[in-house]
Amino acid sequence: MSEMNLKNEFAKWFYPKAPKSYKAWFKDNLNEKLSDINDAYMASFKKSLFNINFDNLGEEISKIKNNLSDRFYVGNKTFAKYNKEIQNGIPNAIINTHYVKFLKITSQNRGKYA
């Protein structure tokens, strides 16, 4: 699945499930906000959130969760600043809770759509 397709599929899956406070933050711009989150994530961790190897999903999720934990030794603090100072933790919560769940569900359903 391409990065753009994975981002769009996540947006379609997440939008109806998003808490009201998240919807107030992203308004009608969920795809744009997901791109902003991904840009900040890539600046800090040199990997797109939407470039996932489903054959090694456990390792991919572990890397994401490790990257999102409070890591003081990360050289580039772009994501941490974006997450905490600008967006009050919503980007981290979207990734750590909802996106990880989406990846697991998508992985389980991959065989049905192949």
VEXROTI-292403 format. One line per field, with one value per residue (C-alpha): residue number from 1; residue in three letters; chain; x, y, z. Coordinates in nm, 3 decimals. Example, Ala and Ser with C-alpha at 12.3 -4.5 7.8 and 13.67 -1.06 7.14 Angstrom:
BEGIN
pos [1/2]
code [ALA/SER]
unit [A/A]
u [1.230/1.367]
v [-0.450/-0.106]
w [0.780/0.714]
This chain:
BEGIN
pos [1/2/3/4/5/6/7/8/9/10/11/12/13/14/15/16/17/18/19/20/21/22/23/24/25/26/27/28/29/30/31/32/33/34/35/36/37/38/39/40/41/42/43/44/45/46/47/48/49/50/51/52/53/54/55/56/57/58/59/60/61/62/63/64/65/66/67/68/69/70/71/72/73/74/75/76/77/78/79/80/81/82/83/84/85/86/87/88/89/90/91/92/93/94/95/96/97/98/99/100/101/102/103/104/105/106/107/108/109/110/111/112/113/114]
code [MET/SER/GLU/MET/ASN/LEU/LYS/ASN/GLU/PHE/ALA/LYS/TRP/PHE/TYR/PRO/LYS/ALA/PRO/LYS/SER/TYR/LYS/ALA/TRP/PHE/LYS/ASP/ASN/LEU/ASN/GLU/LYS/LEU/SER/ASP/ILE/ASN/ASP/ALA/TYR/MET/ALA/SER/PHE/LYS/LYS/SER/LEU/PHE/ASN/ILE/ASN/PHE/ASP/ASN/LEU/GLY/GLU/GLU/ILE/SER/LYS/ILE/LYS/ASN/ASN/LEU/SER/ASP/ARG/PHE/TYR/VAL/GLY/ASN/LYS/THR/PHE/ALA/LYS/TYR/ASN/LYS/GLU/ILE/GLN/ASN/GLY/ILE/PRO/ASN/ALA/ILE/ILE/ASN/THR/HIS/TYR/VAL/LYS/PHE/LEU/LYS/ILE/THR/SER/GLN/ASN/ARG/GLY/LYS/TYR/ALA]
unit [A/A/A/A/A/A/A/A/A/A/A/A/A/A/A/A/A/A/A/A/A/A/A/A/A/A/A/A/A/A/A/A/A/A/A/A/A/A/A/A/A/A/A/A/A/A/A/A/A/A/A/A/A/A/A/A/A/A/A/A/A/A/A/A/A/A/A/A/A/A/A/A/A/A/A/A/A/A/A/A/A/A/A/A/A/A/A/A/A/A/A/A/A/A/A/A/A/A/A/A/A/A/A/A/A/A/A/A/A/A/A/A/A/A]
u [0.000/0.144/0.211/-0.058/-0.311/-0.228/-0.268/-0.602/-0.730/-0.634/-0.811/-1.131/-1.112/-1.020/-1.254/-1.577/-1.394/-1.210/-1.296/-1.470/-1.162/-0.954/-1.218/-1.213/-0.837/-0.831/-1.173/-1.224/-0.850/-0.769/-0.556/-0.363/-0.308/-0.194/0.057/0.176/0.211/0.404/0.631/0.721/0.770/0.995/1.203/1.275/1.293/1.384/1.095/0.741/0.462/0.289/0.577/0.498/0.628/0.326/0.538/0.727/0.447/0.550/0.889/0.733/0.492/0.773/0.979/0.686/0.611/0.979/1.004/0.699/0.816/0.987/1.335/1.568/1.855/1.678/1.882/1.592/1.310/1.070/0.806/0.826/0.782/0.497/0.325/0.356/0.398/0.179/-0.080/-0.108/-0.030/-0.300/-0.056/0.109/-0.229/-0.353/-0.045/0.010/-0.351/-0.553/-0.296/-0.136/-0.481/-0.556/-0.228/-0.311/-0.662/-0.531/-0.267/-0.530/-0.749/-0.473/-0.534/-0.899/-0.819/-0.509]
v [0.000/0.340/0.604/0.835/0.552/0.443/0.800/0.837/0.501/0.595/0.931/0.760/0.507/0.761/1.052/0.894/0.763/1.084/1.246/1.583/1.763/1.620/1.720/2.073/2.076/1.939/2.078/1.979/1.940/1.591/1.498/1.824/1.771/1.413/1.549/1.804/1.529/1.315/1.604/1.671/1.298/1.263/1.564/1.397/1.030/1.026/0.792/0.847/0.719/0.601/0.395/0.070/-0.278/-0.491/-0.805/-0.677/-0.487/-0.571/-0.409/-0.109/-0.048/-0.091/0.173/0.414/0.367/0.404/0.721/0.869/0.801/1.092/1.057/1.332/1.215/1.265/1.520/1.680/1.787/1.893/1.632/1.686/2.061/2.018/1.765/1.940/2.310/2.364/2.085/1.986/1.617/1.537/1.423/1.174/1.041/1.005/0.804/0.605/0.505/0.530/0.485/0.183/0.024/0.099/-0.065/-0.380/-0.400/-0.330/-0.599/-0.854/-0.765/-0.754/-1.112/-1.038/-0.762/-0.900]
w [0.000/-0.095/0.169/0.032/0.020/0.376/0.501/0.321/0.445/0.801/0.766/0.647/0.931/1.201/1.123/1.256/1.565/1.652/1.986/1.964/2.097/1.812/1.556/1.700/1.638/1.283/1.176/0.809/0.750/0.880/0.577/0.608/0.981/0.920/0.669/0.927/1.189/0.943/0.842/1.206/1.269/0.963/1.068/1.401/1.308/0.936/0.847/0.731/0.952/0.638/0.499/0.674/0.607/0.701/0.682/0.985/1.158/1.514/1.464/1.285/1.576/1.831/1.648/1.638/2.008/2.097/1.890/2.060/2.413/2.589/2.445/2.558/2.338/2.004/1.816/1.630/1.861/1.581/1.664/2.040/1.996/1.748/1.972/2.307/2.252/1.949/1.962/2.331/2.277/2.020/1.745/1.980/2.092/1.734/1.637/1.956/2.012/1.693/1.417/1.584/1.624/1.259/1.151/1.345/1.197/0.847/0.887/0.993/0.694/0.430/0.323/0.253/0.005/-0.165]
